Amino acid sequence: MIRALAVLVLAGLPAGGVAEERPVEPSDYRMDHYRAPVPMTLRGGTVIGPEEAHALWADGAAGFIDVLPQAPRPANLPEGTIWRDKPRLSIPGAIWLPNVGYGRIADVTADYFRRGLELATDGDPAQPVVLFCLEDCWMSWNAAKRAIEWGYSAVHWLPEGTDGWQLWDYPLEQILPQEPQPGTP
């Protein structure tokens, strides 16, 4: 049953079997409504499904970057309130670079993303890298597009993200955000 549902999802069909309209790939970054159906293309990159991503992961053939945003601690919490970040279960070994997938990012966030890309690819822009988030998350599409524009030539985008990965019963582990290097914002 799970495999049958996975086949429908991979074919672009929801569990009910009716095709969902996918948007055409835009020429620029998505600026809002980040949780919505995504295109099934990425100019200059390779769109992959969970099985292809798992093969790259199992072979150690690519770096993996999770771009799921992280909610900030609310500024108006009363003094003494305990704040706990929501745990992120992700692909084992992935680097979590929260908030780098927005349509417009600050220079400090761009620098953080560049350092993360360098870490994931051992400083080689030709080294394969897989970018992902959740299913139907434009943040991973934006991040993959940005990596391509920055000269990364082996960008793989996993539009189903950890949702698709988990559907295939591949392992997940709790990860923490990549910390900025000392002396950097």
N, C-alpha and C positions, 0 to 999 in steps of 0.2 A: 504494500500500500504506500509506504513512504517513498519507495523508488518510483512508483507510478506518478505520485504527486511531483516528485523532483523532475521527472521527464516533462510533465506539463509546464512547470515553471521554467525549465531550461528552454523549452520551445516558445516561451513568451506567452504561455496560457496560464491563467489562474486556475485554481483547483476545480472550478466549475467548468473549465474547458472552453470558455469564450475568450477570444483574443482581445487583449487590451491595447488600445491605441498608444503607440510610443511616439514621443515628440521627435521632430527632425533635429539633428545636431545643430546647435546655434553657432554663429561665427565668433561670439564673445562669451565671456563667463556668465554663469547664472548668478544673478544678484539677490534673489529672494526665493521664498517657497522652496527651500532646499530638500524637503521630503516630498517628492512628487515623482511620477514616472520619468525615467531618464532615457536618453536615446540609446540605441544599441550600436552606436559607432563612436569612434574617437579618432579624428584625423591625426595621422602621424603616430598613432599608438595601436596596440593590439588589445582587442576586447576578448577576455577569457571567462570561462565559467569555473565553477568550483573544482571540477575534475582536473582541468588544465592547471589551475592554481595549485592544487594539491600535488601534482606531479612536479612542478617547479619547486615547491616547498620540500617535498621528500628528497629531491635530488640536491637540495641546497643550491639550486641554480639561479636564485634571485633573492634580492632583498625585499622585505615586505614592510609597507608603511600603512598604518591605520590612521585615518584622518578624522575620526569621529570627534566632534567638538566636545568640550568639557565645560559644563556649567560652572560659572564663577560662584564663589561664596557670596550670598546676598549681602549687600552693604548694610542693610537695616536690621540685621539679626541683633537681638538684645545681647548685652554683655554676658559672657559665660555660656552662651548657647553652643552646644557641640555641633559642629558641621562635619559631615562625612560625605566625601565624594562618592558618587555611584561607582561601584566596581565595573571595570571594563574587561569583559571576556573577549579575547581576540585570538588570532592565529598565533600559535607558539613561535616565539622568536621575533615577532613583528615589533617594529619601532612605532610607538604611538606619538604622533605629532598633532595634538588637538588644535583645532581652530585654523589650520592652514588652508582649508578648503573653501573659505568664503570667497565670493566673487571679487571683492576688493580686500586686500590685506595691507596692514601697515608695514613699513620698512623693517621694523624689528621682527615681525612675524615672517616676512619673506626671508630674512637672514636666518631665522630659526629653521625654516623649511629647507633652505639651501644646505645648512649644516646637517640636517637629518638625511637629506638625499645623499650627501657625500658619505655619511656614515653607512647608509644602507647599501651603497654601491662601491664601497672602498675607494671613493674618490674617482671612479671611472664612469664617465657619463654613458659609456657603451655597455655597462654591466646591466643586466635585466633587473627591473624593479617593478613590483606589483603594488598598486595603490588601491585602497578599498576603504569602505566605511560600513554602512548598512545597506540593505536592499533599497533601491529607489532613493538614493542619497546623492544629490548633485555635488556635495562637497568632494567626493572622491573623483567625480568627473572633472571638476574645476582644478583639483590638485594635479591630476594626471595631465590635463591640458597645460597647466603652468610648467610642469616638469619638462614636457616636450618643448615648450617655448624657450626654456632655459638650456636647451641643447641635449637633453637626455634622449638617447636614440633607441632604447629598448624598454619603453614604457608599456607595461601591461596594466589594464584596468579591469577590475573585478566588480562589475556593477551589482552583483548579488551580495557582495560584502560578506560579513560574518553570518548573516542570515542564511545565505545559500551554502556557505561552508558548513554550518551547523546542520542544515537539512540533509547533507550527505553524511552526517555523523562523523565528521573529521574533528580532531581534537581542538579544544579551546583552552586557553589559560588566562588567568588574570594578569594584566599588564598595567604598568604605571606610565604616565607621560614621560617622554624624554626630557630630561632637564637641560636647560640652557648651559653652555659651557661656562666655567667660572669667569667672571669679569664681563659677561655679556648679558644684556637685558633678557 
